[in-house]
Structure formats: C-alpha cells, structure tokens
Amino acid sequence: MTVPLEQHELAARRRVDGLREEADRIQAELAAAELEWQEWTIARRRVDTVLAPDDGAPAEAEVTAGPRDAQVQSALRDAAKPKAQVPMWRQGLAWSALSVDYQRILTALADRARLHQGPLTCQEMAAMFGMDVVPARVEALRSKAKRLVARGWLAERQPGRFTLAAGVSGPGDGS
C-alpha cells in the first residue's frame, strides 16, 4: 500500500525539482536580459548627453514647437526610462541609488545584522513591513530580494533566508 504513495511522492518531488531548475534558468536569463537593458539605457543616456546642445538640454528640446509637443516629448522620455533598476553593488555606492522598496529591505536586514539576529525570510519581512502575509506579497518581496542577491547587495546562504552581502553595511556610510 505504501508503494503508490512513494511513487506519488517521488513524482511530485521530481516535478518540484524540474520546476526549480526551470525557475533558476529563467532567473539567470532574466538577470542577463536586465543587464543588457541597463547597458542599452546607459548607452542611450550617453548618446543623448553627447548630442545635447551647448546649454545641456536634451537635443529634442530644440525641435519642440509648442506646449502640447513638449508634453508628448516628456511623456515619451518618461516611458523610456527604466523602472526601479538595481545597480550592481560596489564599494562606496550609496543606498540612495536604490528605490525606497529596496532600501527598506536593506534597512531591515542591516538592523538584524546590527542586533546579531541572523537572516530573514520574505514572510518575516512582509510581517515586519506590516503587509498581509499572502503569497502575492511574499513573492513580490522574494523577487526584490533575489534581484538584490543577483546584484551583490544581499546574500542567500540558505534557500529563502536573506542577509546583507559581505561588505554591504549601513546606509549612512556610502555602501
């Protein structure tokens, strides 16, 4: 009677393992795509800077005919801006380079490190932040935490348990 249960358990475990491998592959592919996107964004900004007129305004400002055109140009520029990019961590990079959501995660983990309390799970973070501890909220935090790991801000020494990465410390010291 236990044989079918073992078979079902084995099949379920294999499915979970397969999905984890696929998720890891997708995560790696996403990280590479985000890096490429970031590089193109930097390249576009540099070209815009080089092509700017002498007064430092973007080159397309010269072509703008009226207020309506200026609004359209502004909307197009805003739409092209990347949302909530997470730069690669490097010594001296201030936490202010991150959006408020990412800074909140780092602050919580810095407080834990300062108090020698160890790593946090995303469920614990959601509860700390006063969020409903529901899968959607926890997964949103997990996505942000994983992105911070990929960019060198956080470490995940045990699956699902996050700490500050080596060298990353409090927000006031330029790291």
N, C-alpha and C positions, 0 to 999 in steps of 0.2 A: 504494500500500500504506500510505502514511502518513496518508491521509485518514481512514480509520476510526479510527486511533489518536488523531488530532487531535480527531475528533468525540467519542470516549470521554473524552478529557481535558477537553474543553470542557464536556461534560455533567456530569462529576464536579466540575469547578470551579464550575459553576452550582449544583449541589446543595449543595456546601460553603458557597457564598455565601448561598444561601437558608436553610440551617440556621443560619448565623451570625446572619443578620438575625432569624430567629425566636428564637434564644437571647438576642440583645440585647433584643428586645421582651419576652421573658419575664423577663429580669433586671430591666428597668425596671419591669415590672408587680409583680414580687416586692418590689422596693425600696419602691414606693408602698404595697403591702399591709403590709409590715413597719412602715413609718412610721405607718400608720393604726392597726395593732395596738399599737404603742408609745404612741400618743396615748390610745387607749382604756384601756390599762393604767395610764397616769398618771392619767387621769380617775377610774378605779375606786379607785386608791390615795388620791386626794384626797378622794373622797366617803367612803371608809372612815375617813379621818382626821377629817373634819368630823363624822361620825356617831359617833365614838368617845366613850365616856363620859368623865367628867372625869379619871379616873385614867390615860387614854391607851391603855388596852387596846382592841382591836377590839370593835365593838359586839356581834358574835355571841357573845363570851365570856360575856355576861350570861345568855344563853339556854341555855348548855350545862348539861345536867343531871348527867351523870356522866362518868367517865374514858373510857368507850367513845365517848360522843358527842364528847368533846374530841378523841379520836384521829381520828374521822371528819371533824370540822371542820378539824383541822390538815391532814389528807390532801387535803381539798378545796381549802384555801388554797394548799397546795404545788403541786397540779396546775394551779391557775390562774396560777401565777407564770410569767412568760416565761422561756425558757431562753436563756442566752448572748446577751443583747441587746448590740448595739454602738451606743453613743450617738454622735450627731454630734460630731465633734471641734470643740472651741472652745478658745481660748487659756485656759490655766490648768486644763484638765481633766486630772486625773491618770490615768496608765496603769492604775492600780488599778481604774478604772471598767470595765476590760475583763477578760474571763476569762483564765485562765492561757495558753490556746492562742493567743489574740490577742496577749497580752503577749510571748509567745515569738517570734512573727513580727516584732513591732515591735523587740524587742531585737536580733534577728539583723540587721535592716536598719539599726538605729542603729549597731551595730558596724561594718557595712560602710561606712556614711557616715563614721564617725569615722576609719576607715582608708583612706578615699578609694578604695574598691574597686568602687563602682558598684552597679547594680541586681542583683537575684536573680530567678531563675526559680523556680517551685514545685518543679521537680525538684531544683534545687540546695538549696532549703530542706529538702525531705524527706531528702536525703542528710546535710545539716548536723545535722538533728534525730535522726539515727540510725534513720530509718524505712526500711522497704523501699520502694524507688523503683518502685512499681507504680501503675498507673492509678488505682486506688481512693484510695490515699493522696495522690497528686499532685492529684487532682481535689478531694479534701476540703480540701487546703491552698489550691487555687485559689479555691474557694468562699469561704473565710475571707478570703483576700487581696482578692478582688473586693468583699466586703462592707466591708472596711476602706477600699477605694478609694471606694466609694459613700458612706461616712460621713465622708470627708475625712481619714482617718488616713494613707493611703498614696496614692502617685501611680503611674500606669502610663503612662509617656510612650511606651514601646514595647510592643506587644502581648506579654503574658506576662512582662514584666520589671518588677519592683516595687521602689519606693524609698519612703522616708518622704516625706510630702507637705510642701510648704513650710510652715514654722512649727512642724511637729512635731519635737520633739527628744527627748533622753534622758528616762528615766522619773523621774529624781530632781528635775527642775526644774518639776514641775507642769504638764507638757504631754504 
